[in-house]
């Protein structure tokens, strides 16, 4: 199991369209992936779960991955966030 803190930098945070890109990317990995904010942890492959966190620009969240491609999952999702969901 690996984890990584990332800061959301795009202007609207992790809402609607960016969240959809995030979910699609998360679903491309075999590992179980979670997003953690404060004391809440949700499945990163669930749109409703991710949206329920209300992640806005400037917030830091923790990505957690567990499985055979956990390192690639964290790298891919971090890159997606770092590029402002342009990937």
C-alpha positions as CSV (number, residue, x, y, z in Angstrom):
1,X,0.0,0.0,0.0
2,X,1.3,3.4,-1.0
3,X,0.1,6.9,-0.4
4,X,0.9,10.4,-1.6
5,X,-0.3,13.9,-0.7
6,X,-1.3,16.1,-3.7
7,X,-2.6,19.6,-3.9
8,X,-5.5,20.5,-6.2
9,X,-4.3,23.4,-8.4
10,X,-7.0,23.7,-11.1
11,X,-9.4,26.6,-10.8
12,X,-12.6,24.7,-10.0
13,X,-11.2,21.9,-7.8
14,X,-12.3,18.3,-8.1
15,X,-15.9,18.9,-9.3
16,X,-18.0,17.6,-12.2
17,X,-15.8,17.5,-15.3
18,X,-12.3,17.2,-13.6
19,X,-13.8,14.5,-11.2
20,X,-15.0,12.5,-14.2
21,X,-11.5,12.6,-15.7
22,X,-10.1,11.6,-12.3
23,X,-12.5,8.7,-12.0
24,X,-11.8,7.4,-15.5
25,X,-8.1,7.5,-14.8
26,X,-8.5,5.7,-11.5
27,X,-10.6,3.0,-13.2
28,X,-7.8,2.3,-15.7
29,X,-5.8,0.7,-12.8
30,X,-6.3,-2.7,-11.2
31,X,-5.3,-1.4,-7.7
32,X,-7.8,-0.3,-5.1
33,X,-7.6,3.5,-4.9
34,X,-8.9,5.9,-2.3
35,X,-9.0,9.6,-1.8
36,X,-8.7,10.9,1.8
37,X,-9.5,14.4,3.0
38,X,-9.6,15.2,6.7
39,X,-11.0,12.1,8.3
40,X,-13.0,10.8,5.3
41,X,-11.8,8.2,2.8
42,X,-13.7,7.4,-0.3
43,X,-13.3,5.1,-3.3
44,X,-11.4,7.0,-6.0
45,X,-13.4,5.0,-8.6
46,X,-16.7,6.4,-7.4
47,X,-17.9,9.7,-8.8
48,X,-20.4,10.3,-6.0
49,X,-17.7,9.4,-3.4
50,X,-15.2,11.8,-4.9
51,X,-17.7,14.6,-5.3
52,X,-19.0,14.2,-1.7
53,X,-15.6,15.3,-0.4
54,X,-16.1,18.8,-1.9
55,X,-12.5,19.2,-2.9
56,X,-11.7,22.8,-3.9
57,X,-8.7,24.6,-5.4
58,X,-5.8,24.7,-3.0
59,X,-6.9,21.7,-0.9
60,X,-4.4,18.9,-0.2
61,X,-5.7,15.3,-0.3
62,X,-4.1,12.0,0.2
63,X,-4.2,9.4,-2.6
64,X,-3.9,5.8,-1.4
65,X,-3.4,2.8,-3.7
66,X,-3.1,-0.9,-2.9
67,X,-2.5,-3.5,-5.5
68,X,-0.3,-4.7,-8.3
69,X,0.0,-1.4,-10.1
70,X,-0.2,0.9,-7.0
71,X,2.9,2.9,-7.9
72,X,1.8,3.5,-11.5
73,X,-1.7,4.5,-10.2
74,X,-0.3,7.1,-7.9
75,X,2.0,8.4,-10.5
76,X,-0.7,8.7,-13.1
77,X,-3.3,10.3,-10.9
78,X,-0.7,12.7,-9.5
79,X,0.3,13.8,-13.0
80,X,-3.3,14.3,-13.9
81,X,-3.8,16.6,-10.9
82,X,-0.5,18.4,-11.5
83,X,-1.5,19.2,-15.1
84,X,-4.8,20.6,-14.1
85,X,-6.7,17.6,-15.5
86,X,-5.5,18.4,-19.0
87,X,-4.2,14.8,-19.5
